Amino acid sequence: MKTESITVSFRVDAELRKQMDDQCRRFGTSRGDWARGVVLAHLEAGDQTQLMSHFESLQLQLDELAQDTHRQGQALKRMTLALLTAPRELSADEARIIAAQLFRS
């Protein structure tokens, strides 16, 4: 199925036209095909840049979550230690052993 094609034109100075023609000869293509390829490459690179930026943002969020999880685990161990030593009158060493068994890391 054929899609609609729209003509896009733009002006260039003599030097840029020469550079474009040199590239067209180098790749064996027309000015239109070469310009279309340059535009597509630029747009795709922009999409990749956005995607990489998004992945980097997600990685930072994951790192923060991992740090938060570690801090919460440490706080839970401290609270468990405090709870184990209060009502049963366990020694701190006994409570540490129980906490270590509960939260192996």
Number of C-alpha atoms within 10 A of each C-alpha: 3 4 5 5 6 6 5 7 6 4 7 9 7 9 9 11 13 12 11 17 17 13 15 17 13 9 10 12 13 14 16 13 12 18 14 13 12 12 12 12 12 12 12 12 12 12 12 12 12 12 12 12 12 12 12 12 12 12 12 12 12 12 12 12 12 12 12 12 12 12 12 12 14 13 12 14 17 14 13 18 22 16 14 19 17 12 8 9 11 15 12 14 11 14 20 19 12 14 19 14 10 11 13 6 6
